[in-house]
């Protein structure tokens, strides 16, 4: 997966927001991710809280290494990741890069 080999780049306020067509094209390169307005998201199910927590820890490490941080909601048996680039006020290529890196790491 090409996106997973890319690295997030520093964001500048007001720059980098993708058009709807660009978002749709990149979304086609990911599995299970959806778009909702100004973010992309994906949900996972796990057998218990410990597995969900381990997933969140892995995602946190990936995000910190890329300096691009998702919104994460999780609990017993589930997790949801939402990605947006606040400085751009919408979805950027960085969001897709981080999504691809998450998928590559957690399968």
C-alpha positions as CSV (number, residue, x, y, z in Angstrom):
1,X,0.0,0.0,0.0
2,X,1.7,3.2,-1.2
3,X,0.1,5.6,1.3
4,X,1.4,3.6,4.3
5,X,5.0,4.2,3.0
6,X,4.5,7.9,3.0
7,X,5.1,10.2,6.0
8,X,2.9,13.0,7.2
9,X,4.2,16.5,6.4
10,X,3.9,19.5,8.7
11,X,0.6,21.3,8.3
12,X,0.1,25.0,7.6
13,X,-3.0,26.8,8.6
14,X,-5.6,26.9,5.8
15,X,-3.6,24.7,3.4
16,X,-3.9,21.2,2.2
17,X,-7.7,20.6,2.4
18,X,-8.7,18.0,-0.2
19,X,-11.7,18.4,-2.5
20,X,-14.5,15.9,-2.4
21,X,-13.2,14.2,-5.5
22,X,-9.7,13.9,-4.0
23,X,-11.1,12.5,-0.8
24,X,-13.2,9.9,-2.8
25,X,-10.1,8.9,-4.8
26,X,-8.0,8.3,-1.8
27,X,-10.8,6.6,0.2
28,X,-10.7,4.0,-2.6
29,X,-7.2,3.1,-1.6
30,X,-8.2,2.3,2.0
31,X,-10.3,-0.6,3.3
32,X,-13.3,0.0,5.6
33,X,-12.8,3.8,6.0
34,X,-15.7,6.2,5.5
35,X,-16.0,10.0,5.1
36,X,-18.4,12.1,7.2
37,X,-18.1,15.8,6.4
38,X,-14.7,17.0,7.6
39,X,-13.3,13.7,8.8
40,X,-12.6,10.1,7.8
41,X,-13.3,7.3,10.2
42,X,-13.2,3.6,10.8
43,X,-14.6,1.3,13.5
44,X,-13.1,-1.8,14.9
45,X,-14.5,-4.6,17.1
46,X,-12.5,-6.5,19.7
47,X,-13.1,-9.5,22.0
48,X,-12.7,-7.4,25.2
49,X,-11.4,-4.1,26.7
50,X,-7.8,-5.2,26.9
51,X,-7.7,-5.9,23.1
52,X,-9.3,-2.5,22.4
53,X,-6.8,-0.8,24.7
54,X,-3.8,-2.5,23.1
55,X,-5.1,-1.3,19.7
56,X,-5.4,2.3,20.9
57,X,-1.9,2.1,22.3
58,X,-0.6,1.0,19.0
59,X,-2.5,3.7,17.2
60,X,-1.1,6.3,19.6
61,X,2.4,5.3,19.0
62,X,1.9,5.5,15.2
63,X,0.3,8.9,15.5
64,X,3.0,10.3,17.7
65,X,5.7,9.1,15.3
66,X,3.9,10.9,12.5
67,X,3.1,14.0,14.6
68,X,-0.6,13.7,13.4
69,X,-3.1,12.8,16.1
70,X,-6.5,11.2,15.6
71,X,-9.6,11.4,17.8
72,X,-10.1,8.0,19.4
73,X,-13.2,6.7,21.1
74,X,-13.0,3.2,22.7
75,X,-14.4,1.0,25.3
76,X,-15.2,-2.7,25.9
77,X,-14.9,-4.4,22.6
78,X,-14.7,-1.5,20.2
79,X,-12.7,1.5,19.0
80,X,-13.3,4.2,16.5
81,X,-10.7,6.5,14.9
82,X,-11.6,9.8,13.4
83,X,-9.0,11.8,11.3
84,X,-9.1,15.4,10.2
85,X,-6.5,18.1,9.9
86,X,-7.6,21.0,12.2
87,X,-5.2,23.5,10.6
88,X,-6.7,22.8,7.2
89,X,-10.3,22.6,8.6
90,X,-10.9,19.4,6.8
91,X,-9.4,16.2,5.4
92,X,-5.8,16.3,4.0
93,X,-3.4,13.7,2.6
94,X,-1.9,13.3,6.1
95,X,-5.2,11.9,7.3
96,X,-5.0,9.2,4.6
97,X,-1.4,8.5,5.3
98,X,-2.1,7.9,9.0
99,X,-5.1,5.8,8.1
100,X,-3.0,3.6,5.8
101,X,-0.3,3.3,8.4
102,X,-2.8,2.3,11.1
103,X,-4.3,-0.4,8.8
104,X,-0.8,-1.7,7.9
105,X,0.1,-2.0,11.5
106,X,-3.0,-3.6,12.9
107,X,-4.2,-5.5,9.9
